[in-house]
Amino acid sequence: ALRRSMWWKNTKLMILLGFVIILIIYFIISTACGFPTWAALSRW
């Protein structure tokens, strides 16, 4: 039971970390492309 709860804790942490990384990447890309609108990207 302990092993399973530790695994679940680790999995939740990984999901959270992945979400934060995606959010940071999205923010960087959107800033580079004219945040908050995708004006620079929509020209293509």
MIBA-860828 format. One record per residue (C-alpha): z, x, y; residue number from 1; chain. Coordinates in steps of 0.25 Angstrom, whole numbers, plus 2048, in hexadecimal, padded with zeros to 3 digits. Example, Ala and Ser with C-alpha at 12.3 -4.5 7.8 and 13.67 -1.06 7.14 Angstrom:
! MIBA-860828
w, u, v, nr, kette
81F, 831, 7EE, 1, A
81D, 837, 7FC, 2, A
//
This chain:
! MIBA-860828
w, u, v, nr, kette
800, 800, 800, 1, A
803, 80B, 809, 2, A
7F6, 812, 807, 3, A
7EF, 806, 809, 4, A
7F6, 803, 817, 5, A
7F3, 812, 81B, 6, A
7E5, 810, 817, 7, A
7E4, 803, 81F, 8, A
7EB, 80A, 82B, 9, A
7E1, 815, 82A, 10, A
7D5, 80C, 829, 11, A
7D9, 804, 835, 12, A
7DB, 811, 83D, 13, A
7CD, 815, 839, 14, A
7C7, 808, 83D, 15, A
7CE, 809, 84B, 16, A
7CA, 817, 84D, 17, A
7BB, 813, 84A, 18, A
7BC, 808, 853, 19, A
7C1, 810, 85E, 20, A
7B6, 81B, 85C, 21, A
7AB, 810, 85C, 22, A
7B1, 80B, 869, 23, A
7B1, 819, 870, 24, A
7A3, 81B, 86B, 25, A
79F, 80E, 870, 26, A
7A5, 810, 87E, 27, A
79F, 81E, 87F, 28, A
791, 818, 87C, 29, A
793, 80C, 885, 30, A
797, 815, 890, 31, A
78B, 81E, 88E, 32, A
782, 812, 88E, 33, A
788, 80B, 89A, 34, A
795, 804, 897, 35, A
797, 7F8, 895, 36, A
789, 7F3, 895, 37, A
77F, 7FA, 88C, 38, A
775, 7FB, 897, 39, A
771, 80A, 894, 40, A
76F, 806, 885, 41, A
767, 7F9, 888, 42, A
75C, 800, 88F, 43, A
757, 806, 882, 44, A
//
